[in-house]
């Protein structure tokens, strides 16, 4: 049976953990060679080792996707080390400005948020996706063989979450950016689609799931449970493969039915 991504070259940002990590391993299982890019180099290197154990090529790249020069270097290294670029999954993101800082929860209300914290989330979640997609698209056009660009938005692109104005706004922006680029890149046979996960069990949602209010949020999910990173990775695999070739400008929601109403 033919592998769905045989000899394709994929670049995954946020690849050290969560959705990015699961997608890197899933893509490798289907034959892709992977560039794993992440702010945390040690995590990216660990995933690269796992990919190589699947008999695929892998490189680890440390990157801050909100930095234009670092993003350009990331794409250049991918081309130099792996020989091209067929698939991009822009999965790097944060839930709030203090994400990853122990004991630093996000502010609950929009009126309490600082401009600096607002900009921090937008710089990673929206600017970072823009920079990644722009750099990747330029190289795909130059190669002349088409490509797949996949962004990670969120159900929060459509669902307003109190206390998460910056996150919701950034993810809505990712979805619109994906649609605009889908129109612009169609003539180059490059598809651009977004994935809008619901509640997924990842390091980003670990603290949220401990909150006493989370049971109320989970009750809104018809399937009654959180999803796993592999559920999103399988959606990304579909969009990256020939099976998803006629999708562009779409957003797919692995969300347990959260947004069906």
C-alpha positions in Angstrom: 0.0 0.0 0.0 1.4 3.4 -1.0 2.2 5.9 1.7 0.2 9.1 1.5 3.2 11.4 1.8 6.0 9.3 0.3 9.1 11.5 -0.1 7.3 14.7 0.6 9.1 17.4 2.6 7.2 18.9 5.5 8.1 21.9 7.7 6.2 21.9 11.0 6.4 24.9 13.4 5.5 24.2 17.0 6.7 20.7 16.3 8.2 19.9 19.7 5.0 19.2 21.5 1.2 18.9 21.3 -0.4 19.1 17.8 2.9 19.8 16.1 4.6 16.8 17.6 1.8 14.5 16.8 1.6 15.7 13.2 5.3 15.3 12.7 5.2 11.7 13.7 2.0 11.0 11.8 3.4 12.6 8.6 6.6 10.5 9.0 4.6 7.4 9.3 3.1 8.2 5.9 6.5 8.7 4.3 7.4 12.4 4.8 10.8 13.8 5.7 10.3 16.5 8.4 11.8 19.8 9.5 10.7 20.2 13.1 10.9 23.8 14.2 10.2 25.1 17.7 11.3 27.7 20.2 12.5 24.8 22.4 15.3 23.1 20.5 15.7 20.1 22.8 12.1 19.2 22.3 12.4 19.5 18.5 15.5 17.3 18.6 13.7 14.7 20.5 10.9 14.6 17.9 13.5 14.5 15.1 15.0 11.3 16.7 11.6 9.7 16.7 11.1 10.6 13.1 14.5 9.1 12.2 13.4 5.9 14.0 10.7 5.7 11.4 13.4 5.7 8.7 12.7 9.2 7.6 15.0 12.2 7.4 14.5 14.8 10.1 16.1 18.1 11.2 15.5 20.2 14.3 15.5 24.0 14.0 15.2 26.5 16.9 13.0 29.4 15.9 10.9 32.2 17.2 8.2 32.4 14.5 7.5 36.0 15.4 11.0 37.0 14.2 11.1 37.6 10.5 14.9 36.8 10.1 14.5 33.6 12.1 11.6 32.4 9.9 13.6 33.2 6.7 16.5 31.2 8.1 14.2 28.3 9.1 12.9 27.9 5.5 16.4 28.3 4.1 17.7 25.5 6.4 14.8 23.3 5.4 15.6 23.7 1.7 19.3 23.2 2.2 19.1 20.1 4.4 16.0 18.4 3.0 16.1 19.6 -0.6 12.7 21.3 -1.0 9.4 22.1 0.6 6.0 20.5 -0.2 4.0 20.9 3.0 3.9 23.5 5.8 2.0 23.1 9.0 2.0 26.4 11.0 1.2 25.0 14.5 3.3 27.3 16.7 1.1 29.2 19.1 0.4 30.3 22.7 -2.8 30.7 24.6 -1.8 33.9 26.5 1.1 36.2 27.0 2.4 34.4 30.1 2.0 31.0 28.6 4.7 28.7 29.9 5.4 30.9 33.0 4.5 28.9 36.1 2.1 30.8 38.4 1.3 33.4 35.7 -2.3 32.9 34.7 -3.9 35.1 31.9 -6.0 38.1 32.9 -9.6 37.2 33.0 -11.1 40.4 31.4 -10.2 42.3 28.2 -10.2 45.6 30.2 -7.5 44.1 32.4 -5.1 43.2 29.6 -2.1 45.2 28.8 -1.2 46.2 25.2 2.1 44.4 25.6 0.4 41.1 26.5 -2.1 41.6 23.6 0.8 42.2 21.2 2.7 39.2 22.5 -0.1 36.8 21.6 -0.8 38.4 18.3 2.9 38.4 17.4 3.2 34.6 17.9 -0.3 33.4 16.8 -0.9 35.7 13.9 2.4 37.4 12.9 4.2 34.1 13.2 1.7 32.3 11.0 1.9 35.1 8.4 5.7 35.1 8.4 5.8 31.3 8.1 3.2 31.1 5.3 4.7 34.0 3.4 8.2 32.5 3.4 7.0 29.0 2.6 4.7 30.2 -0.2 7.5 32.1 -1.9 9.6 29.0 -2.0 6.8 26.8 -3.2 6.1 29.2 -6.1 9.7 29.2 -7.0 9.8 25.4 -7.1 6.8 25.3 -9.4 5.4 22.1 -8.1 2.5 23.3 -6.0 2.2 22.6 -2.3 0.1 22.4 0.8 -0.1 25.1 3.5 -2.0 24.2 6.7 -2.6 26.6 9.6 -3.8 25.8 13.1 -6.6 28.2 14.0 -9.1 27.1 16.7 -12.8 26.7 17.4 -12.1 30.1 19.1 -11.9 31.6 15.6 -15.7 31.4 15.7 -16.5 31.0 19.4 -15.9 34.0 21.7 -14.3 32.9 25.0 -14.6 35.4 27.9 -11.1 36.2 29.1 -9.4 35.2 25.8 -9.9 38.2 23.6 -6.3 38.1 22.2 -6.4 34.4 21.6 -9.8 34.4 19.9 -8.8 37.4 17.8 -5.5 35.9 16.7 -7.2 32.7 15.6 -9.9 34.4 13.7 -7.1 36.3 11.9 -5.4 33.0 11.1 -8.5 31.7 9.5 -9.0 34.9 7.4 -5.3 34.9 6.4 -5.7 31.3 5.3 -8.7 32.2 3.0 -6.9 35.2 1.5 -3.8 33.2 0.7 -5.9 30.3 -0.7 -7.3 32.7 -3.3 -3.9 34.2 -4.0 -2.0 30.9 -4.4 -4.6 28.9 -6.2 -3.0 29.6 -9.6 0.2 28.2 -8.3 -1.5 24.9 -7.3 -0.9 25.6 -3.6 -3.7 24.9 -1.3 -4.2 26.8 2.0 -6.5 25.5 4.7 -7.0 26.0 8.4 -7.8 23.5 11.2 -9.9 24.8 14.0 -9.6 22.3 16.9 -12.0 22.2 19.8 -10.8 21.1 23.3 -7.7 19.0 22.7 -5.5 17.4 25.4 -2.2 19.2 24.9 0.3 21.0 27.1 -1.5 24.3 26.2 -4.8 23.1 27.6 -3.4 21.3 30.7 -4.0 24.2 33.1 -7.4 25.0 31.6 -8.5 21.4 32.2 -7.6 21.8 35.9 -10.0 24.7 36.2 -13.3 24.0 38.0 -15.1 25.8 35.2 -13.8 23.3 32.6 -16.5 20.8 33.4 -19.1 23.3 32.2 -17.2 23.9 29.0 -16.8 20.2 28.4 -20.5 19.7 28.8 -20.9 21.8 25.6 -19.1 19.1 23.6 -21.7 16.6 22.2 -19.1 13.8 22.2 -18.5 14.5 25.9 -14.7 14.4 26.1 -11.6 16.3 25.0 -9.9 15.2 21.8 -6.3 14.1 21.4 -3.5 15.7 19.4 -3.6 12.7 17.0 -7.2 13.8 16.0 -5.8 17.1 14.7 -2.7 15.4 13.2 -5.0 13.1 11.2 -6.9 16.1 9.9 -3.7 17.7 8.9 -2.6 14.5 7.2 -5.8 14.5 5.1 -5.2 18.1 4.0 -1.6 17.4 3.2 -2.3 14.3 1.1 -3.8 13.8 -2.3 -7.1 13.0 -0.6 -7.4 16.6 0.4 -6.3 18.1 -3.0 -9.7 19.8 -3.7 -9.9 21.6 -0.4 -8.6 25.2 -0.2 -9.8 28.1 1.8 -11.6 25.8 4.2 -11.5 25.4 8.0 -12.0 21.9 9.4 -13.1 21.4 13.0 -12.0 18.3 14.9 -14.0 19.5 17.9 -16.3 16.7 19.0 -19.3 18.6 17.7 -18.7 21.8 19.7 -19.5 24.1 16.7 -22.3 22.1 15.1 -25.1 24.3 16.4 
